[in-house]
Amino acid sequence: MYALPGPPLDPPTLLFSISLVSGLMSAFAYSTARAMPEQRRCLNEWARANLAAGIAFLLYFLRGHIPFAISFLVANLAVLVVPILMLRALARLVGHTAHPALSRGVMVVGALGVVPGALAPELSVLGAVSVSGGIAVMSGALARLMWTHPLARSLPAARFTGAVALLATVTFCWRAVNSAVLWWHGTQPDISTTAGSHKLSLLIGGAFIVAGSIAFLTMVHELRRRQANDRARRDGLTGVLNRSAFFEAARQRLTHEPGGRFAVAMIDVDHFKRINDGHGHAAGDVAITHLAQLVADSSRQSDLVGRYGGEEFVVMLDDADAEVAQAFGQRLLDAVRNAPVHLPNGVSLHCTVSVGVAEGLHATGQADLDLEQSLARADAALYVAKAMGRDQVRSEEHTSELQSQSTISYAVFCLKK
């Protein structure tokens, strides 16, 4: 049976193929950036990295048909930019600050090696050493970011990206050391596009661009999905957890940490109706948003903050007892007193809040009932704070003070609330 010969797996074919794939990846990243404004900057960085790779490999492919200085100088500087831009894109994606000094140092060293090679081809080995070394350094930094950053470690695709980056680090480090050793011993290493080491570098570089781009876009979509889920759990006005999300998160915590210490706080804005009646509902929304931020700032990172409804907020304090909850309530009162609400019309409102706190119970062993009973006791303490003059924090032990009041006084209090 006669078989048609397949396309040759030679360096020119690899160069043209990688250039074409890089250009397509760049166009796809740019088009994706338009549809994802929140990730636009990191997607544009990744698109520029692929564009630089496409230009570099196209110039390698055209070597012999264009001036050597262009195919060597421009191509090598462009290929050195690729891992720098990729590192910047991934750092932006996970909220990390890439160290610009490292990138500048790699570019300076790379240029110092490439420029002499462009002027004198016999010195082109300096470019091979500096560029390969620079790619190895940046690839290593990229692998470290993917394996050590907390957010990146939560993304499965990041581990794959780190593995490919580590492979690129080893490959280009070997090429840099091998070229330097041969040159040191008086042997001019073969750095042409037909050299075996060059073919291996092309294969690894092409795999890194393709696999890295697929993994990068996978991470972008995964983070976007997480952000969409988080937005669905957030109150649209204040940004804290909505009521259903708060209860879901609190139940999960009680289920996964049975017997763990916790406390709850119920918070209510004093005389909120006066704000709406005197300044309008838009001013009320500004006040609610402002106070929600103060509640979140007064809490710890491990605490759960939610909007219970209307002008009421609820906080679940992790690993806390009644004393810690009381301290939180007092801290919040001080913050609200010292931070007036600034309305768009220039008016400043001085608001206060009342806080009821209670130490969490593990009485039933059922998360729903334990949480419900703990919140009921904090809510009773909130009523005490309201009845005793507002702008204060009260715990469950003060509820007897309210219960000792007459029925008429209690009814009047409820009407005033």
Salt bridges, closest charged atoms under 4 A:
GLU38 OE2 - ARG231 NH1 3.06
GLU45 OE1 - ARG48 NH2 3.69
GLU45 OE2 - ARG88 NH2 2.91
GLU45 OE2 - ARG92 NE 3.42
GLU222 OE2 - ARG225 NH2 2.78
GLU222 OE2 - ARG226 NE 2.96
ASP230 OD1 - ARG234 NE 3.37
ASP235 OD2 - ARG307 NH1 3.19
GLU248 OE1 - ARG233 NH1 3.72
ASP268 OD2 - LYS386 NZ 2.58
ASP268 OD1 - LYS417 NZ 4.00
ASP270 OD1 - LYS386 NZ 2.84
ASP277 OD2 - LYS273 NZ 2.72
ASP303 OD1 - ARG300 NH2 2.92
ASP319 OD1 - ARG261 NE 3.27
ASP321 OD2 - ARG261 NH1 3.38
ASP334 OD1 - ARG337 NH1 3.19
ASP368 OD1 - ARG251 NE 3.20
ASP391 OD1 - ARG337 NE 3.14
GLU396 OE1 - ARG377 NH2 2.19
